[in-house]
Amino acid sequence: MVSQDLLEILRCPVCVQEGKGELELVKGQWLVCRDCGRKYPIRDDIPVMLIEEGDKWKDTPVDDLPDPAAV
């Protein structure tokens, strides 16, 4: 489980440069940017905050996001 303190300070690496880049925890396994919709998986309790990773899932609806451990 990712600590609440960490979740409060994490920001989307793309949007933080121009806006807030606030992230929302979804399904307990994904961080979704409220500004751009990029989705960052959490694997082994570690958020994968790579822009390439967020881009890969940007157009995937939240309901269709897989278990990050399986991808």
C-alpha positions in Angstrom: 0.0 0.0 0.0 1.3 3.4 -0.9 1.4 5.8 2.1 -1.1 8.6 2.2 1.8 11.1 2.8 3.3 10.0 -0.5 0.0 10.2 -2.4 -0.5 13.8 -1.2 2.8 15.0 -2.7 2.9 13.0 -5.9 2.0 14.9 -9.1 1.7 14.1 -12.8 5.2 14.8 -14.2 3.7 16.4 -17.3 1.1 18.6 -15.8 3.0 19.8 -12.7 5.1 22.0 -15.1 2.0 24.0 -16.2 -0.7 23.3 -13.6 -1.4 21.3 -10.5 -1.1 17.8 -11.8 -3.1 16.4 -8.9 -3.5 12.6 -8.9 -6.5 10.5 -7.8 -6.1 7.0 -6.6 -8.3 4.6 -8.6 -8.9 0.9 -7.8 -6.1 1.2 -5.3 -3.7 0.4 -8.1 -3.7 3.4 -10.4 -2.9 7.2 -10.1 -5.0 9.2 -12.6 -4.1 12.8 -13.4 -7.1 15.1 -12.9 -5.8 17.5 -15.5 -4.7 15.4 -18.5 -6.1 11.9 -17.7 -2.7 10.1 -17.8 -2.8 6.9 -15.8 0.2 5.7 -13.8 0.2 2.1 -12.4 1.3 1.2 -8.9 3.4 -2.0 -9.0 4.7 -3.6 -5.8 3.5 -0.6 -3.8 5.7 1.7 -6.0 4.0 4.3 -8.3 5.5 4.2 -11.8 5.6 7.9 -12.6 7.3 7.7 -16.0 5.7 9.9 -18.7 5.8 7.0 -21.2 3.8 4.8 -18.8 1.2 7.5 -18.3 0.9 8.0 -22.1 0.4 4.3 -22.6 -2.8 4.3 -20.6 -4.1 7.8 -21.3 -6.9 6.7 -23.6 -7.9 3.6 -21.6 -11.1 4.1 -19.7 -10.7 3.8 -15.9 -13.1 0.8 -15.8 -10.9 -1.0 -18.3 -7.6 -0.6 -16.5 -6.0 -4.0 -15.8 -4.2 -5.2 -12.7 -0.8 -3.5 -13.0 1.0 -6.6 -11.8 -0.4 -8.5 -14.8 1.0 -6.0 -17.4 
